[in-house]
Amino acid sequence: MSRVLVAEDDAVARDLLCEILRAEGYEVDAVDDGAGAIERATEGRYDLVVSDVRMERAGGLDVLKAFADKAPSTPVILITAFGDVTGAMEAIKRGAYDYVSKPFNVEELRLTVGRALERRRLSAEARAAPATREQVAEIEGKSPRMLEVYKLVARVAPSTATVLVVGESGTGKEMVARAIHANSSRATRPFVPINCSALSESLLESELFGHAKGAFTGAIAQKRGLFELADGGTLFLDEIGDMGPKMQGQLLRTLQDGEVRPVGGSEALMVDVRLVCATNKDLDAEVKAGRFREDLFFRINVVTVKLPPLRDRTGDIPILVAHFLAKVAAREGRAQASMSREAMDVLGHHMWPGNVRELENAVERAVAVAKGGVVLPSDLPLEVHGGSLPTGTGSLIDDRPTLAELEKRYIRLVLGECGGNKKKAAEHLGIDRRTLYRALDRAGVATADDDGDD
């Protein structure tokens, strides 16, 4: 979770900023003047600072200087009710990420904060690029189809060829892109990913190519685009099949000319970027339907890496599970959990519509709730069991649970067998629904959604 420091002397504005940022999922600390923010610059705890420009004791430019000196990797966004071009340019010249005028547009603020945090992450990745080779282990498996993937990645990585990675959502397309980058001559340069489906066409254009000052409302300073940020490295365009027609044309021109033109800019910039693209769509069909440019398709489809869905390589599940168990243990600094044979059987029979990503989430959830360091079938998510927990005495009591834990498991089992219908579950248990709700509350099962009761 990203941690943001807000420095604002107006209590109403400060509370509003904190509310907006917390609603976005950020952890927020607040101070009521610049001096308080400056004191925290040495702590190195913050991913972003949002500061008013004019405050008592110390202003936003003083806060900016303190963080530039003591925490240079922390971006600073300045906010003021006295916005002018001179002040904006002075802030940008001194290193501010952006400059927002009051009364600020809430959506614009959210986007600016999100972009600032994304740029910080990308910069951190660029600094850590030499260690990227260790991340190749994220692509796990020994099935024949995965061995073919490894061979192709090994052959194509040293080249400069554009690569198209295709596969269903959750199959690990970004991990393949990272492996290609990590095993190339560009490994010490930035790997810059962006999800084309996550942004509107206008925002995607600005993010990829950058923009000139005054290019659009709110563009008070020049911004570098991701193509420029990835210069010498690799740019990963995820979900390129969702890119709109205007952006397809601009991307094609960039690939042909090797240069980018910022939005609203008059001068083109030469860039040296290796492009890796990914999609879960059938681009052949998209081309025939007129939704994707054929000439762009030929440009990005120089080498195609096809990732199989997890249901077609179930023999790799034990390998992936072992990898994810070790990953959780390393991240949390705890002894590695183990997967019981019965739990592994359940995982092996699931169809995994969410592929490797779904498996990783299931393993993490199971480790979090397991007791004694051994994952049992009852610890696995309900959907992995096909909507209901396994029946049979062994799955309930093999680990000698407490009576309260046994009650919790049995209620979940019955609720799963009844398809989530609490009325039927209460009848099956021989209790009224009020008693069931109390039991569900003790078991930590949500009771707000009663759609299945009718």
C-alpha positions, 0 to 999 in steps of 0.5 A: 500500500502506497503511503502519502504525506499531506501538508495543508494548513487549511483544515477543511482542504486537508480533511478533503485531501485525506478523504480522497486519497484514503478512498483510493486505498492509500495510507495517508498521514497529514500535517498542518504546516510545512515545517511538520512535513520537512521534519518527516523528510528524513524518515524515508517512509513516504511514496508521495507528498501532496503539499500546499504552497503557501503555509505558515512556518514553511511553504511548499517549495521548502517542503519540495527542497527538503524531500529533494535533498533527503528523499529524492525518490519521493515525488512531490505534488504542490497545490495552491489557491494562488496558481499562476504560470510563474509559480507553476514553472518555478515548482516544476524547475525545482523538481515538483512532479506536478502543480494543481490549482485550487479548487482542484478537480477531484478526478484530475487529482486522483489521476495525477497522484496515480501517475506520480506513484506509477512513475516512482515505481517505474524509476525504482524498477529501473534502478533495480534492473540488474537484479531482474534476472532473478525474476525469471523464476516466476515462469514455472513449469516443466510441461512440454508446452512450457518447455517450448515457451522457454526455448522460444524466450531464450532464442528471441531475448538476445535479439531486438525483434518485437514480440507478441505474447498471447494467452488468456488472462492470468497466464503470466504474459507480463512475466514472459515479457520481463524474462525477455527483457532480463535475458536481453542486452537491455537488462540494465535499462528500464522495463516499463509496463503499461496496461492499454485497457486501463486508460482512456485513449487521450490519457494513454496518448499522454502517458506513452508520448508525453505532452508539451506545456499547454497541450491541454487544460491542466498541462502546465508543464512538459511531461516525459512519456513512457517511450522516452522513459523506456529509452534503451530498454523495453516497453511492455504494452499489455492488452494492446488489443484494447487500444483504440484506432487513433492510438493504433495509428500513432503507435504504428508511426512511432514504430516505423520512424523510431521517434515520438512526438509529445502531445502538443509538441512541435519537435520529435524525439528519437527513441531506442525502445524494444517493444513487447506486446500482449493480448488475450484477444484473437488479433487475427479475428480483430483484424478481420472485424476491422477493429485492429489495423492489419499493418500494425498487427504485422509490425508487432507480430514479428515473434509470437509467444503463445502461453497455454492456459493452466487447465492444459498443463495441470502437471505444472500445478505442484511446481507452481504451488511449491513456488508460491508457497516459497514466495509467501514464506519469503515475503512474510518472513515465516516458515514455508507452509506445505500443501496436504495431498488431499488439498493438492488433489483438489487443486489438480481437479479445478479448471482454473478459469483465472489461470496462474493468477487464480492459483497464486491467489488461492495458495496465498489465501489458503496459507493465511487461514491454515493452522499448523503450517499444513494446508488442508482442503477446507483451507482452500477457497470455496470456488476451488471446490466447485462451490462446496467444500469436500464432504467426509469426516477427514476434511473436517477433523484431521487436524483436530480443530477446536469446537468453535473452528469445527462449527465454523467449518461445518457452517461453511460446508453446509452453506456451500452445499446450499449454494449460498442460500442461507434460508436453506442452510438454516433449515438443513442445520435445524436452526432459524436464520437469526441464529445462523446469522450470528453463527456466520458472524462468528465464523467471519462470513459476510451476511449482507448479501441475501440474494440467495435466500429467495 
